[in-house]
């Protein structure tokens, strides 16, 4: 903590004298800040450090706060930050860490010594693979320049962001000169190095000189041990008639050190400064540094005492962190799912067929759609690592000719729950790649049977009860032609010995039966008549199998006619001729009678012989 008197005297150092004292190079310019994420910082604010108050003055210490956030996918080694205004300078080396509540190091930050200090924060590997990477930061900065503005501009990316000066601004540069000896401790620009100042008005000098005897207070229950480091230096500024510091700070030359026992590693020293003019009012400031003897932590206190001439003053400095921050990142789990279709029926499934994946996690239920053959494009929502996803497939689509076997879900860490669901609990934020596989089975087309029933009708039907008839059939299935014959008796039914896919066309023809001769006549067959489904199809029939549950019945009628046998004429029995008794004539007359009678007899037999020849000829015609 710093009191106003010290701050005002320090203004001589910070505004004008820092270059002289080697704190800031006079030629320093702002570094060109290049970051992985130049716009990561937001909500920059400034406030007075403890003990400071309005109006803001050169030498005041401000606490700067900001929020930060980098995108998902950020990795260790990447950077973010901002450039501070030239009116500010870092304190304690401007280095601090960003830690999460568990103590993990999320990032480290530094502030450069440039005229426009550059804040650069570098992420650690802690952020690798995590999301929602964000946090806040703070650091202390000292006002080293005055300004009449009410804001200071911080450069974030390509934007200059105005931030209100504590107390509403401006930063005042004039300071009253100290009127008495005082001593203060403060945190230097280097971490772990404490600065000490002894303020001496020239009015305390005697004989043109004054002596300082300074002793570090040993450690105790309340105090920590510390040791001198570096070198002691002194400077002065003139005091005007109004009691204000004026002009630049001027280093006291070594030749004016009448006595100087300061030595690094020591616990005390004596310094006598001479050549103090009696005719000019001056304000002297002696500056030196100490370091803790061991580790140091916020809240540790360090003290020393100084006696200037006859005045003893002491002070205690309590170390407080000059910068810090926090950050954290969250890890989420999710899964992606690819859609595979396997099995002999896979080719029947269109490529744009959609399948629905259902999952439950952390009390939520969600659905997502994936297309057949699609890789791991579709992803679940993100949930904290350790969440268990219970996954299933619902509303499996209906595809003509396809029957689905049980689906499977495979991938790293997947468990089959045995109830149609699968579980996976990702162990990190790497998206778990799963595959949903549906095995497509080919559904055989519905089949039916075809039968033929024989009907023999007409006058000759009863005369051929044992006749067998041949019906020829032909059909083609999957490009293969099949032919065969059915043998059927009247009143019987015969079926093709095969189940035929619905839609198969079957053509029937009959081998023409031959006429049958019986004792009652000749049975002749007319043209066959095929009928099916109540429709007459003709002498041939082409039918289509349309019903897998009922045989296709075809009827075949064979009309017959009966041709009676030819009628054979009956021949009456022959009557032998009667020869009347004759009296042989005597003499020549008798002889002639005898000739005439024989001739007559022969003539009478002629017709009989001829008639017998005709009969025989007709009978032969019948047999023929």
C-alpha positions in Angstrom: 0.0 0.0 0.0 1.3 3.4 -0.8 0.4 6.8 0.8 -0.2 9.9 -1.2 3.0 11.6 -0.1 5.1 8.7 -1.5 3.0 8.5 -4.6 3.5 12.2 -5.3 7.2 12.0 -4.8 7.3 8.9 -7.0 5.6 10.9 -9.7 9.0 12.5 -10.2 10.4 9.1 -10.9 7.6 7.7 -12.9 6.8 10.7 -15.1 10.3 11.9 -15.7 12.8 9.9 -13.9 12.0 6.3 -14.8 14.2 6.6 -17.9 17.0 8.0 -15.7 16.6 5.2 -13.2 16.6 2.6 -15.8 13.1 1.3 -15.2 11.8 2.1 -18.7 14.0 2.7 -21.7 13.6 6.2 -23.0 13.4 4.8 -26.5 10.9 2.1 -25.8 8.0 1.7 -28.1 4.9 -0.5 -28.0 5.4 -4.0 -29.2 3.3 -5.3 -32.1 1.0 -7.7 -30.3 0.1 -10.8 -32.2 -2.1 -13.4 -30.7 -3.8 -16.6 -31.6 -7.1 -15.2 -30.3 -6.8 -11.4 -30.4 -10.3 -10.7 -29.3 -10.5 -13.1 -26.4 -10.5 -10.4 -23.7 -13.7 -8.5 -22.7 -15.1 -6.4 -19.8 -11.9 -4.5 -18.9 -12.3 -2.4 -15.8 -10.0 -0.4 -13.5 -10.3 0.4 -9.8 -8.1 2.1 -7.2 -5.9 -0.2 -5.3 -6.3 -0.4 -1.6 -5.6 3.0 0.1 -5.8 5.0 -3.2 -8.5 7.6 -3.7 -9.7 10.3 -6.2 -8.4 12.2 -7.9 -6.2 9.8 -9.6 -2.6 10.9 -9.6 0.6 9.8 -11.2 2.0 7.1 -9.0 -1.4 5.7 -8.1 -1.8 2.0 -8.5 -4.8 0.6 -10.2 -6.3 -2.9 -10.2 -7.2 -3.9 -13.8 -9.7 -6.7 -14.2 -11.0 -8.5 -17.3 -12.8 -11.6 -18.6 -11.4 -13.9 -21.2 -12.7 -16.7 -23.4 -11.2 -18.7 -26.3 -13.0 -20.9 -28.8 -13.5 -24.6 -28.4 -10.6 -26.4 -30.0 -8.0 -24.1 -28.5 -4.8 -26.0 -27.5 -1.8 -25.4 -25.3 0.7 -22.9 -26.6 -1.9 -20.6 -28.2 -2.2 -17.1 -26.9 -4.5 -14.2 -26.2 -4.0 -10.7 -24.6 -4.2 -7.0 -25.1 -2.0 -3.9 -25.1 -2.2 -1.5 -22.2 -2.2 2.3 -22.5 1.1 4.2 -22.2 -0.1 5.8 -19.0 0.2 2.5 -17.2 3.1 0.3 -16.2 3.1 -3.2 -14.8 4.1 -4.0 -11.2 6.1 -7.0 -9.9 7.4 -8.1 -13.3 3.8 -8.4 -14.6 3.8 -12.2 -14.4 0.9 -14.3 -13.0 -0.9 -17.6 -13.5 -4.4 -18.6 -14.4 -5.6 -21.6 -12.4 -8.8 -23.5 -12.1 -10.5 -24.3 -8.7 -8.7 -27.6 -8.6 -5.3 -25.9 -9.0 -4.7 -27.0 -12.5 -2.6 -24.5 -14.5 -4.8 -23.2 -17.3 -2.5 -20.4 -18.6 0.4 -18.1 -17.8 0.5 -14.4 -18.3 3.2 -11.7 -18.6 3.2 -8.0 -19.1 6.0 -6.5 -21.1 8.2 -3.5 -20.2 7.2 -1.6 -23.4 6.1 2.0 -23.3 2.7 0.5 -24.1 2.9 -2.7 -22.0 1.7 -5.9 -23.8 -0.3 -8.5 -21.8 0.3 -11.9 -23.3 -1.4 -15.0 -21.8 -0.4 -18.5 -23.0 -2.7 -21.5 -22.6 -1.4 -24.7 -21.3 -2.1 -28.3 -22.5 -4.8 -28.4 -19.8 -7.2 -26.9 -22.4 -6.5 -29.6 -25.0 -9.7 -31.2 -26.2 -11.9 -29.2 -23.8 -14.7 -26.7 -24.4 -16.1 -23.6 -22.8 -12.5 -22.4 -22.1 -12.8 -19.2 -20.2 -12.0 -17.3 -17.0 -11.0 -13.9 -15.6 -7.8 -12.1 -14.8 -6.5 -9.2 -12.8 -3.3 -7.3 -12.3 -2.0 -4.2 -10.8 -0.6 -1.3 -12.8 0.8 2.0 -11.9 -0.1 5.3 -13.4 3.1 6.8 -14.8 1.7 9.6 -16.9 -0.9 12.3 -16.4 -3.8 12.8 -18.7 -6.8 15.1 -19.0 -9.0 12.3 -20.3 -11.5 10.4 -18.3 -10.6 7.1 -19.9 -7.6 5.1 -20.9 -7.6 3.1 -24.1 -6.7 -0.6 -24.1 -6.1 -2.2 -27.5 -7.9 -5.5 -27.9 -7.4 -6.9 -31.4 -7.8 -4.1 -33.8 -10.1 -2.2 -31.4 -9.2 0.5 -28.9 -11.5 0.1 -25.9 -11.9 3.1 -23.6 -11.9 2.2 -19.9 -12.9 4.6 -17.2 -10.1 6.0 -15.0 -10.8 5.4 -11.3 -12.5 8.4 -9.7 -13.8 9.5 -13.1 -10.4 10.9 -14.3 -8.2 12.7 -15.1 -4.8 11.6 -13.8 -3.2 14.6 -12.2 0.6 15.1 -12.5 1.4 17.8 -9.9 2.4 16.6 -6.4 3.2 18.4 -3.1 6.7 17.9 -1.9 7.2 16.0 1.4 7.8 18.2 4.4 9.1 15.6 6.8 11.1 12.3 6.8 9.0 9.3 5.8 9.5 5.7 4.8 7.5 3.3 2.7 7.7 -0.2 1.3 6.2 -1.3 -2.0 6.2 -4.1 -4.5 8.6 -3.4 -7.2 8.2 -4.1 -10.9 10.1 -7.4 -10.3 8.2 -10.3 -8.7 9.7 -11.2 -5.3 11.5 -7.9 -5.0 10.3 -5.4 -2.4 11.1 -1.7 -2.9 11.8 0.7 -0.1 11.9 4.5 -0.2 13.1 7.0 2.3 11.7 10.5 1.6 14.0 13.3 3.0 13.3 17.1 2.7 16.5 19.0 2.3 15.6 21.1 5.3 16.8 18.3 7.6 20.4 18.5 6.3 23.1 19.8 8.6 26.3 21.2 7.2 25.2 20.3 3.7 24.6 16.7 4.4 22.3 14.1 6.1 22.9 10.6 7.2 20.5 7.6 7.0 21.0 4.5 9.1 18.6 1.8 7.9 18.1 -1.6 9.5 15.9 -4.5 8.3 13.7 -5.8 11.1 14.4 -9.5 11.8 11.7 -12.0 11.3 9.2 -13.0 14.0 5.8 -14.5 14.3 4.4 -11.5 12.5 7.3 -10.7 10.2 9.4 -12.5 7.6 13.1 -12.2 7.1 14.5 -10.3 4.0 17.9 -9.3 2.7 19.4 -6.3 0.9 19.7 -6.8 -2.9 21.1 -4.8 -5.7 22.3 -1.3 -5.0 21.1 1.8 -3.3 20.4 4.9 -5.3 19.2 8.4 -4.6 17.6 11.3 -6.6 16.2 14.7 -5.9 13.6 17.1 -7.4 13.3 20.8 -6.8 10.5 22.3 -4.8 8.8 25.5 -6.0 7.5 28.4 -4.0 4.2 26.6 -3.6 5.7 23.6 -2.0 5.2 21.4 -5.1 7.7 19.2 -6.8 8.9 20.7 -10.1 11.3 19.8 -12.8 12.9 16.5 -13.7 14.3 14.0 -11.2 18.0 14.2 -11.0 20.2 11.3 -9.8 22.5 12.0 -6.9 26.0 11.3 -8.2 28.2 8.7 -6.5 30.6 11.5 -5.7 28.0 13.0 -3.3 27.8 9.7 -1.4 30.0 10.7 1.5 29.5 7.3 3.1 27.8 4.2 1.7 27.9 0.8 3.4 25.1 -0.7 1.4 26.0 -4.3 0.3 23.8 -7.0 -1.2 23.2 -9.7 1.3 23.4 -7.4 4.2 20.7 -6.6 6.8 21.6 -2.9 7.3 23.5 0.0 5.8 24.5 3.6 6.4 24.3 6.3 3.7 25.5 9.9 4.0 24.6 12.2 1.2 26.5 15.5 0.9 26.5 18.5 -1.3 23.0 19.4 -0.2 22.5 23.1 -1.0 21.3 25.5 1.6 19.8 27.9 -0.9 17.6 25.5 -2.8 14.6 23.6 -1.5 14.9 20.0 -2.6 13.1 16.7 -1.9 15.4 13.7 -1.8 14.4 10.1 -2.2 16.6 7.1 -1.4 15.5 3.9 -3.0 16.7 0.3 -2.4 15.4 -3.2 -2.6 15.2 -6.4 -0.6 14.3 -10.0 -1.3 12.6 -12.5 0.9 14.9 -15.0 2.6 12.6 -17.9 1.5 9.3 -18.5 -0.3 6.8 -15.8 0.0 3.1 -15.8 -0.1 0.3 -13.2 -0.1 -0.1 -11.8 3.4 3.6 -12.1 4.4 4.9 -8.9 6.1 8.4 -7.4 6.0 9.6 -4.4 8.0 12.6 -2.1 8.4 13.5 1.1 10.2 15.5 4.2 9.2 17.0 6.9 11.3 17.6 10.1 9.3 19.6 12.5 11.3 17.8 12.2 14.6 14.4 11.2 13.2 13.5 7.5 13.2 10.8 6.2 10.9 9.7 2.6 10.2 7.3 0.9 7.9 5.9 -2.6 7.2 5.2 -3.9 3.7 2.7 -6.7 3.3 3.0 -8.7 0.1 -0.1 -9.0 -2.0 -0.3 -10.6 -5.4 0.0 -8.1 -8.2 -1.8 -10.2 -10.7 -3.7 -13.4 -11.1 -6.7 -14.9 -12.6 -8.6 -18.0 -13.1 -9.7 -20.1 -15.9 -11.3 -23.4 -16.5 -12.6 -25.6 -19.3 -15.3 -28.2 -19.5 -15.1 -31.6 -21.2 -18.2 -32.9 -22.9 -19.0 -36.2 -24.4 -21.0 -37.1 -27.5 -21.3 -39.9 -30.0 -21.6 -40.0 -33.8 -23.4 -42.7 -35.7 -22.9 -44.2 -39.1 -25.6 -46.3 -40.9 -24.7 -49.6 -42.4 -27.1 -51.9 -44.2 -25.8 -55.5 -44.7 -27.2 -58.8 -45.7 -28.4 -60.3 -49.0 -31.2 -57.7 -49.3 -29.0 -54.6 -48.9 -29.2 -53.8 -52.5 -33.0 -53.5 -52.2 -32.7 -50.6 -49.7 -32.6 -47.2 -51.4 -29.6 -45.0 -50.5 -31.8 -42.2 -49.2 -33.7 -44.4 -46.8 -33.9 -42.8 -43.4 -33.5 -44.6 -40.1 -34.3 -43.1 -36.7 -31.9 -43.4 -33.7 -33.3 -42.8 -30.3 -31.2 -42.1 -27.2 -31.6 -41.1 -23.6 -29.0 -39.4 -21.4 -29.1 -37.5 -18.2 -32.9 -37.7 -18.2 -33.3 -36.3 -21.7 -34.7 -38.3 -24.6 -33.7 -37.3 -28.2 -34.0 -38.6 -31.7 -31.8 -38.1 -34.7 -32.1 -39.3 -38.3 -29.4 -41.0 -40.4 -29.5 -42.2 -44.0 -28.5 -45.6 -45.3 -24.8 -45.8 -46.1 -24.0 -42.5 -44.4 -20.8 -42.2 -42.5 -20.5 -40.6 -39.0 -22.0 -37.2 -39.9 -24.8 -37.3 -37.5 -23.8 -36.5 -33.9 -25.6 -36.5 -30.6 -25.9 -33.5 -28.3 -23.0 -32.9 -25.9 -23.2 -34.0 -22.3 -20.7 -33.9 -19.5 -18.1 -36.6 -19.6 -19.3 -39.6 -17.6 -22.8 -39.4 -19.0 -24.2 -42.7 -20.3 -26.0 -42.7 -23.6 -28.7 -45.5 -24.0 -29.2 -45.9 -27.7 -31.8 -47.8 -29.8 -33.4 -47.8 -33.2 -37.1 -47.0 -33.6 -39.6 -46.9 -36.4 -37.6 -49.1 -38.8 -38.7 -48.4 -42.3 -40.7 -50.9 -44.4 -39.0 -51.8 -47.6 -40.7 -53.9 -50.3 -39.0 -57.3 -50.5 -37.0 -56.8 -47.3 -37.3 -58.4 -43.9 -35.1 -56.9 -41.1 -33.1 -59.0 -38.8 -32.2 -57.6 -35.3 -30.0 -54.5 -35.6 -26.7 -54.0 -33.9 -24.8 -51.0 -32.6 -21.0 -51.3 -32.4 -18.1 -49.0 -31.4 -15.6 -48.4 -28.7 -17.0 -49.1 -25.2 -20.5 -50.1 -26.5 -22.5 -52.5 -24.3 -25.4 -54.6 -25.6 -28.1 -54.3 -22.9 -29.9 -57.4 -24.2 -33.2 -55.6 -24.5 -32.7 -54.0 -27.9 -30.8 -51.0 -26.5 -27.0 -50.3 -26.3 -25.1 -48.2 -23.9 -21.9 -46.2 -24.1 -20.2 -43.9 -21.5 -17.5 -41.9 -23.2 -14.4 -41.4 -21.0 -13.2 -38.2 -22.6 -14.3 -35.5 -25.0 -13.4 -37.5 -28.1 -16.6 -38.1 -30.1 -17.3 -41.9 -29.9 -17.9 -43.2 -33.5 -20.6 -45.8 -33.5 -22.2 -47.8 -36.3 -25.8 -48.9 -36.5 -26.1 -52.0 -38.7 -29.4 -53.3 -40.1 -29.2 -56.7 -41.7 -31.6 -56.9 -44.7 -33.1 -60.3 -45.5 -34.7 -60.9 -48.9 -38.3 -61.8 -48.5 -39.3 -64.6 -51.0 -42.1 -63.4 -53.2 -45.5 -64.9 -52.3 -46.2 -68.1 -54.2 -49.3 -70.0 -55.3 -50.3 -73.3 -56.9 -52.1 -74.1 -60.1 -54.4 -77.1 -60.6 -56.4 -78.5 -63.5 -59.7 -80.4 -63.1 -60.8 -82.6 -66.0 -64.4 -82.7 -67.1 -65.4 -85.1 -69.9 -68.9 -84.3 -71.2 -71.2 -85.3 -73.9 -72.7 -88.6 -75.2 -69.5 -90.5 -75.1 -68.4 -89.5 -71.6 -69.8 -92.6 -69.9 -68.1 -94.9 -72.4 -64.5 -93.8 -71.5 -64.4 -93.7 -67.7 -60.8 -94.9 -67.5 -59.4 -92.7 -70.1 -56.3 -90.6 -69.2 -55.7 -87.2 -70.7 -52.5 -85.2 -71.0 -52.4 -81.5 -70.3 -49.2 -79.7 -71.2 -48.1 -76.6 -69.2 -45.3 -74.1 -69.6 -44.1 -71.1 -67.4 -41.1 -69.0 -66.8 -39.7 -68.0 -63.4 -36.6 -65.7 -63.0 -35.8 -66.3 -66.6 -35.9 -70.0 -66.4 -38.5 -71.7 -68.7 -40.2 -74.8 -67.4 -42.5 -77.2 -69.2 -44.3 -80.4 -68.1 -47.4 -82.6 -68.5 -50.2 -83.4 -66.2 -52.0 -86.8 -66.6 -55.7 -86.5 -65.5 -58.7 -88.7 -65.5 -62.2 -87.5 -65.8 -63.3 -85.9 -62.6 -59.8 -85.7 -61.2 -57.7 -82.7 -60.3 -54.0 -82.5 -60.9 -51.7 -79.7 -59.8 -48.3 -78.5 -61.1 -45.8 -79.9 -58.7 -44.3 -76.5 -57.8 -45.2 -73.3 -56.0 -45.0 -70.5 -58.4 -44.4 -66.8 -57.5 -47.4 -64.6 -57.7 -47.5 -63.1 -61.1 -46.2 -66.1 -62.9 -48.1 -66.8 -66.2 -48.8 -70.5 -66.9 -50.0 -71.6 -70.3 -52.0 -74.9 -70.7 -52.7 -76.9 -73.8 -54.1 -80.4 -74.1 -52.7 -83.2 -76.1 -55.7 -84.1 -78.4 -57.2 -87.4 -77.2 -57.9 -90.0 -79.8 -61.3 -91.4 -80.6 -62.3 -94.5 -78.8 -64.3 -97.3 -80.5 -66.6 -99.3 -78.3 -69.3 -101.8 -78.8 -71.8 -99.0 -78.6 -70.0 -96.8 -81.1 -67.1 -94.5 -81.6 -66.4 -91.8 -79.0 -65.1 -88.7 -80.6 -63.6 -85.7 -78.7 -64.4 -82.2 -79.6 -62.2 -79.1 -79.1 -61.1 -78.7 -75.4 -62.5 -75.8 -73.4 -60.4 -74.2 -70.6 -62.1 -72.0 -68.0 -60.8 -70.2 -64.9 -62.4 -67.8 -62.6 -65.7 -68.1 -64.4 -64.2 -67.1 -67.7 -64.0 -69.2 -70.8 -60.4 -69.1 -72.1 -60.6 -71.3 -75.2 -58.7 -74.3 -76.5 -55.5 -73.0 -74.7 -55.3 -71.1 -71.5 -52.8 -68.6 -70.1 -53.5 -67.8 -66.4 -51.6 -65.7 -63.9 -50.9 -66.8 -60.3 -52.5 -64.0 -58.2 -53.2 -65.5 -54.8 -50.7 -67.0 -52.5 -53.4 -68.3 -50.2 -55.6 -70.2 -52.6 -54.8 -72.4 -55.5 -55.6 -71.2 -59.0 -58.2 -73.6 -60.3 -58.4 -74.2 -64.0 -61.1 -76.4 -65.5 -60.7 -78.4 -68.7 -63.8 -79.7 -70.5 -63.6 -82.3 -73.2 -67.0 -82.5 -75.0 -67.6 -85.9 -76.7 -69.9 -87.3 -79.4 -70.8 -90.9 -80.0 -70.9 -92.3 -83.5 -73.0 -95.5 -83.6 -71.6 -98.5 -85.3 -72.9 -99.2 -88.9 -76.0 -101.5 -89.3 -75.4 -105.0 -91.0 -78.5 -106.1 -93.4 -80.0 -109.6 -92.6 -79.9 -112.2 -95.5 -83.1 -114.5 -95.7 -82.5 -118.3 -95.9 -82.3 -119.8 -99.4 -85.3 -121.9 -100.6 -84.2 -124.9 -102.6 -86.0 -125.1 -106.0 -88.8 -127.7 -106.5 -88.5 -129.8 -109.5 -91.8 -131.1 -110.8 -91.9 -134.6 -111.8 -91.5 -135.1 -115.5 -92.2 -137.9 -117.7 -89.4 -138.5 -119.8 -90.4 -138.2 -123.3 -89.8 -140.9 -125.5 -87.6 -140.8 -128.3 -86.2 -137.6 -129.4 -88.6 -135.6 -127.4 -87.3 -137.1 -124.3 -83.8 -136.2 -125.2 -84.7 -132.7 -125.8 -86.7 -132.5 -122.6 -83.8 -133.5 -120.7 -81.6 -130.7 -122.2 -84.1 -128.1 -121.8 -84.7 -129.0 -118.2 -81.0 -129.0 -117.3 -80.6 -125.7 -119.0 -83.5 -124.3 -117.2 -82.1 -125.5 -113.9 -78.8 -123.9 -114.6 -80.5 -120.7 -115.5 -82.4 -120.7 -112.3 -79.3 -121.0 -110.2 -77.6 -118.0 -112.0 -79.4 -115.3 -110.0 -78.7 -117.1 -106.7 -75.0 -117.3 -107.4 -74.9 -113.7 -108.4 -76.9 -112.6 -105.3 -74.5 -114.5 -103.1 -71.6 -112.6 -104.6 -73.2 -109.2 -103.8 -73.7 -109.9 -100.1 -70.2 -110.9 -99.6 -69.0 -107.7 -101.2 -71.1 -105.4 -98.8 -69.9 -107.2 -95.8 -66.4 -106.5 -96.8 -67.3 -102.9 -97.2 -68.5 -102.8 -93.5 -65.4 -104.3 -92.2 -63.4 -102.0 -94.2 
